[in-house]
Amino acid sequence: MIHLSRWKVVLLVLSLLFGLLFSYPNALTADQKAALPGWLPKSGLNLGLDLQGGSYLLLEVDVPAMREKRLGNLGEDARTVLAEARVGVLSIAKDPSGVVVTLADPSQMDLALQSMRGLIGANTSGVVDRSVQRQGTDRIRYVFTEQAMASMASDAVTQSIEVVRRRIDSLGTREPSITRQGADRIVVQAPGESDPAQLERVIGQTAQLTFQMVDVENSVQEAMAGAIPPDSELIEGAPDSGQAFYLVKRRVLVSGENLTKAEVTSDQNNQTAIGFRFDGAGARRFGEATAANIGRPFAIILDGKVISAPRINSAITGGSGIIEGSFTIEQASEMVNLLNGGALPAPLNVIERRTVTAELGADAVQAGKVSTMIGFAIIVVFMFLAYGFLFGGISVVGLLLNGLLIVAAMSMTGATLTLPGIAGLILTFAVAVDANVLIYERMRDEARAGRSVIASLDAGFNKAMGTIVDANLTTLVAALIMFIFGAGPVRGFAWTLTIGVFTSMLSAVLVAQVGLAWWLKIAKPKKLPIAE
Amino acid sequence: MSWWPLIKVLPIKTDLKFVSFAKYAAILSAVLVIASLVGVFKPGLNMGIDFRGGAVMELTKPGGQALDLEAVRHAVDGLGLGDVNVQGIDNDASAMVKFQVPEDEPQARVVERVQTAITGAVGEVAYSGVSVVGSKVSGGLFTSGLLALGAAVLLMFAYIWFRFEPQFGLGAVAGLLHDVILVFGLIVLMRLEFSLNMVAAILTVIGYSMNDTVVVFDRLRENLRKYKQMPLREVIDLTINEILTRTIITGFTAVMVLAALAYFGGPALYGFSIALMFGIVCGTYSSIYVGAPIILLWGVKRGGAADDAKPIKLGMASRP
């Protein structure tokens, strides 16, 4: 192992080049970065909110709009089930917490009550939030419970926070701060480097996706003139969707809530498209609806605009399909992120946009910097003291390369560095030294057992490698799992840890191997300096 | 210079009887773990603004003058309200102050105290209304964090089981839980504020604890193969002695660095570094006294079936 193989030197040089190439934008000013040729990496380290501040968005959850929409949906549900049960409806009027249905024929009351009660089931959080009450001889109230009305706003804010977090997480590990403020507001803060316009675009869309049948019995022109049938609605078409307006049935066949996965894909003409997959209930409903409407078009509606209205050629029973439209790849992947993050329960309105300074004071940041440097110096001094100039020096060179690689990898992947993150990196260095210590201690063991210098070095590497790989793989396994399943800060931490494990292993082991091989070649030592 | 490199001064081969202290260590660990668990429930963790939320208000200096953020920060810091968050808005024309409201004090009084302190420090300023801010850690974030952690621990267990033996996996995870619980105990004992940074510290402790345990186990496995006839107890002692130099150097480096961070790093790093330092001491201790004894109690297969090591009775615990 100690024989200096060429690929090790090549690997070392390559990693050094990688480190320099990707970490040096950090040494440039914004103007210098702008002057760089386009093929050079430009992204520097992102510092967290605690260190540099960033943009601030105050958002208000549009609770009245959401309430209006939810109450409207109650009316649609009632209309649909009553029509299916062939119950005549005279009118559906709004009520403060729901709708009041007036029957055309009071003798159908029992049938109407029965079919409307079928609508009441637990919502997504397992709570029964609606009730059906009989009023007089010909009227039925279908309303949200008092409790549901009272918690609607608060639930919407809670749910919005989760959705916003998922969406921002999908932009990369930026460590935003998302907090509730007051009754119906959300504050989003994202550190400096994030693009506020992108942030607003990602947060600003509700991403409500529905599949509804196109109303082919009535004409769009008549509807635009004002004659909209009661069970249909007029919806704007997205640019490039083919029509300016569509007349679609109000009834929602399947909605984004039933979506389990969306992804960027391409259609048979190699156009960018969005692939989707429904859960069991969604797949069943979509299958039934498409089977019953072969030959007719249905509309795919996202945030109140028809994206496309394809014709149903055959029943789609598998629960998956693609949405075609003229998307660019960027648009498609942004849309996929929105769909996978889930729909916002209510539109979010931006009330304030501001820039804010760092959460920590200048003196705290200064103290953090100073202590980090002292920490690093302690490791360096201690390694020299413990293992002497040659072996200690090799560890220190390994550490410097490690630091360079960490900065490069974090800059390249847009990871965010917070003050505790930096302190954690110093600990990563301390643990990286462990790899050197393991190797050196093995070498000392071998030398003590009476082996020659070359044999000790060789056996030291061979035996220590197993331990180093095992220890680091265990950490890596944990870090990857935390990265996949975690959210927000846990995810950011896991990412930094993952980078640290790779760079530590690479730099500590490789530098030691190459450095010691050179030393052997040049000094031709008779004795191991770290052995007694 | 006979003392340099320092490594030559360390004893070459120690012969400390670690296992003979295992009984006392087990008692100590059990007492500390129980005390820590009790402490987490009562008096409980001192939750910071990241978890508990608080109140926020804005202040603006009249006449468009710039605010001295440091002065505002120091003024509010001195009130003993825990972590205070002061951020300048739009080039420091105004600022946003976020602070916690202690449970036993009405919000209006706290707000008044904060305003008096700020006015005393930077002169007349106009205050906006006070709004309540929620925690930075939403319910979903908390659940997903716990799930991620649980999955990570399970997978580490599975990995060590696969690479070593089931009892090694069990020993590693027991050591890990031991360390994490004790760090929580320290946080409660020292009334350190539990913030998102503290979560990072605990995650780091988990990583270190695993790393240290695997190093011990790796050498233990090697020695179990090498000395098939030696009693398990002696193999464990031998292993820990063999890697003692490494344990000391690595542990010492980490603790020194963290001591520097705690001492020079200011309030933002103090709690984080203290918790981490303690966690590393625990991680080192638990590799020797939690991980290895579990293997000792369980027994382990070595090479041929004839010379399987028998589990050893410590006199206080029986084979699980």
Chai-1 contact restraints between the chains, C-beta under 6 A:
chainA,res_idxA,chainB,res_idxB,connection_type,confidence,min_distance_angstrom,max_distance_angstrom,comment,restraint_id
A,I161,B,S138,contact,1.0,0.0,6.0,A-B,restraint_1
A,E162,B,G140,contact,1.0,0.0,6.0,A-B,restraint_2
A,S177,B,K136,contact,1.0,0.0,6.0,A-B,restraint_3
A,T179,B,V133,contact,1.0,0.0,6.0,A-B,restraint_4
A,T179,B,G134,contact,1.0,0.0,6.0,A-B,restraint_5
A,T179,B,K136,contact,1.0,0.0,6.0,A-B,restraint_6
A,R180,B,G134,contact,1.0,0.0,6.0,A-B,restraint_7
A,Q181,B,S131,contact,1.0,0.0,6.0,A-B,restraint_8
A,Q181,B,V133,contact,1.0,0.0,6.0,A-B,restraint_9
A,G182,B,S131,contact,1.0,0.0,6.0,A-B,restraint_10
A,R354,B,I89,contact,1.0,0.0,6.0,A-B,restraint_11
A,R354,B,D90,contact,1.0,0.0,6.0,A-B,restraint_12
A,T355,B,D90,contact,1.0,0.0,6.0,A-B,restraint_13
A,V356,B,Q87,contact,1.0,0.0,6.0,A-B,restraint_14
A,V356,B,I89,contact,1.0,0.0,6.0,A-B,restraint_15
A,T357,B,Q87,contact,1.0,0.0,6.0,A-B,restraint_16
A,T357,B,G88,contact,1.0,0.0,6.0,A-B,restraint_17
A,E359,B,N85,contact,1.0,0.0,6.0,A-B,restraint_18
A,E359,B,Q87,contact,1.0,0.0,6.0,A-B,restraint_19
A,L360,B,A268,contact,1.0,0.0,6.0,A-B,restraint_20
A,G361,B,E70,contact,1.0,0.0,6.0,A-B,restraint_21
A,G361,B,R73,contact,1.0,0.0,6.0,A-B,restraint_22
A,A364,B,G266,contact,1.0,0.0,6.0,A-B,restraint_23
A,A364,B,A268,contact,1.0,0.0,6.0,A-B,restraint_24
A,A367,B,G265,contact,1.0,0.0,6.0,A-B,restraint_25
A,A367,B,G266,contact,1.0,0.0,6.0,A-B,restraint_26
A,G368,B,G265,contact,1.0,0.0,6.0,A-B,restraint_27
A,G368,B,L269,contact,1.0,0.0,6.0,A-B,restraint_28
A,V370,B,F264,contact,1.0,0.0,6.0,A-B,restraint_29
A,S371,B,A260,contact,1.0,0.0,6.0,A-B,restraint_30
A,S371,B,L261,contact,1.0,0.0,6.0,A-B,restraint_31
A,S371,B,F264,contact,1.0,0.0,6.0,A-B,restraint_32
A,S371,B,G265,contact,1.0,0.0,6.0,A-B,restraint_33
A,I374,B,A260,contact,1.0,0.0,6.0,A-B,restraint_34
A,I374,B,F264,contact,1.0,0.0,6.0,A-B,restraint_35
A,G375,B,V257,contact,1.0,0.0,6.0,A-B,restraint_36
A,G375,B,A260,contact,1.0,0.0,6.0,A-B,restraint_37
A,G375,B,L261,contact,1.0,0.0,6.0,A-B,restraint_38
A,I378,B,M256,contact,1.0,0.0,6.0,A-B,restraint_39
A,I378,B,V257,contact,1.0,0.0,6.0,A-B,restraint_40
A,I378,B,A260,contact,1.0,0.0,6.0,A-B,restraint_41
A,I379,B,T253,contact,1.0,0.0,6.0,A-B,restraint_42
A,F382,B,T253,contact,1.0,0.0,6.0,A-B,restraint_43
A,L385,B,L6,contact,1.0,0.0,6.0,A-B,restraint_44
A,A386,B,L6,contact,1.0,0.0,6.0,A-B,restraint_45
A,A386,B,I7,contact,1.0,0.0,6.0,A-B,restraint_46
A,Y387,B,P5,contact,1.0,0.0,6.0,A-B,restraint_47
A,Y387,B,I7,contact,1.0,0.0,6.0,A-B,restraint_48
A,G388,B,P5,contact,1.0,0.0,6.0,A-B,restraint_49
A,L419,B,A268,contact,1.0,0.0,6.0,A-B,restraint_50
A,P420,B,N197,contact,1.0,0.0,6.0,A-B,restraint_51
A,P420,B,A200,contact,1.0,0.0,6.0,A-B,restraint_52
A,P420,B,F272,contact,1.0,0.0,6.0,A-B,restraint_53
A,A423,B,L261,contact,1.0,0.0,6.0,A-B,restraint_54
A,A423,B,L269,contact,1.0,0.0,6.0,A-B,restraint_55
A,G424,B,T204,contact,1.0,0.0,6.0,A-B,restraint_56
A,I426,B,V257,contact,1.0,0.0,6.0,A-B,restraint_57
A,A430,B,T253,contact,1.0,0.0,6.0,A-B,restraint_58
A,A430,B,A254,contact,1.0,0.0,6.0,A-B,restraint_59
A,A430,B,V257,contact,1.0,0.0,6.0,A-B,restraint_60
A,V433,B,T253,contact,1.0,0.0,6.0,A-B,restraint_61
A,D434,B,T250,contact,1.0,0.0,6.0,A-B,restraint_62
A,V437,B,R246,contact,1.0,0.0,6.0,A-B,restraint_63
A,V437,B,I249,contact,1.0,0.0,6.0,A-B,restraint_64
A,V437,B,T250,contact,1.0,0.0,6.0,A-B,restraint_65
A,L438,B,R246,contact,1.0,0.0,6.0,A-B,restraint_66
A,E441,B,T245,contact,1.0,0.0,6.0,A-B,restraint_67
A,E441,B,R246,contact,1.0,0.0,6.0,A-B,restraint_68
A,T467,B,V215,contact,1.0,0.0,6.0,A-B,restraint_69
A,T467,B,D218,contact,1.0,0.0,6.0,A-B,restraint_70
A,D470,B,V214,contact,1.0,0.0,6.0,A-B,restraint_71
A,D470,B,D218,contact,1.0,0.0,6.0,A-B,restraint_72
A,A471,B,N211,contact,1.0,0.0,6.0,A-B,restraint_73
A,A471,B,V214,contact,1.0,0.0,6.0,A-B,restraint_74
A,A471,B,V215,contact,1.0,0.0,6.0,A-B,restraint_75
A,T474,B,M156,contact,1.0,0.0,6.0,A-B,restraint_76
A,T474,B,Y159,contact,1.0,0.0,6.0,A-B,restraint_77
A,T474,B,M210,contact,1.0,0.0,6.0,A-B,restraint_78
A,T474,B,V214,contact,1.0,0.0,6.0,A-B,restraint_79
A,T475,B,G207,contact,1.0,0.0,6.0,A-B,restraint_80
A,T475,B,N211,contact,1.0,0.0,6.0,A-B,restraint_81
A,V477,B,L155,contact,1.0,0.0,6.0,A-B,restraint_82
A,V477,B,M156,contact,1.0,0.0,6.0,A-B,restraint_83
A,V477,B,Y159,contact,1.0,0.0,6.0,A-B,restraint_84
A,A478,B,A152,contact,1.0,0.0,6.0,A-B,restraint_85
A,A478,B,M156,contact,1.0,0.0,6.0,A-B,restraint_86
A,I481,B,A151,contact,1.0,0.0,6.0,A-B,restraint_87
A,I481,B,A152,contact,1.0,0.0,6.0,A-B,restraint_88
A,I481,B,L155,contact,1.0,0.0,6.0,A-B,restraint_89
A,M482,B,A148,contact,1.0,0.0,6.0,A-B,restraint_90
A,M482,B,A152,contact,1.0,0.0,6.0,A-B,restraint_91
A,F485,B,L147,contact,1.0,0.0,6.0,A-B,restraint_92
A,F485,B,A148,contact,1.0,0.0,6.0,A-B,restraint_93
A,F485,B,A151,contact,1.0,0.0,6.0,A-B,restraint_94
A,G486,B,G145,contact,1.0,0.0,6.0,A-B,restraint_95
A,G486,B,A148,contact,1.0,0.0,6.0,A-B,restraint_96
A,A487,B,L141,contact,1.0,0.0,6.0,A-B,restraint_97
A,A487,B,S144,contact,1.0,0.0,6.0,A-B,restraint_98
A,G488,B,L141,contact,1.0,0.0,6.0,A-B,restraint_99
A,P489,B,L196,contact,1.0,0.0,6.0,A-B,restraint_100
A,V490,B,G145,contact,1.0,0.0,6.0,A-B,restraint_101
A,V490,B,A148,contact,1.0,0.0,6.0,A-B,restraint_102
A,F493,B,A200,contact,1.0,0.0,6.0,A-B,restraint_103
A,F493,B,L203,contact,1.0,0.0,6.0,A-B,restraint_104
A,I530,B,P5,contact,1.0,0.0,6.0,A-B,restraint_105
A,I530,B,I7,contact,1.0,0.0,6.0,A-B,restraint_106
A,E532,B,K8,contact,1.0,0.0,6.0,A-B,restraint_107
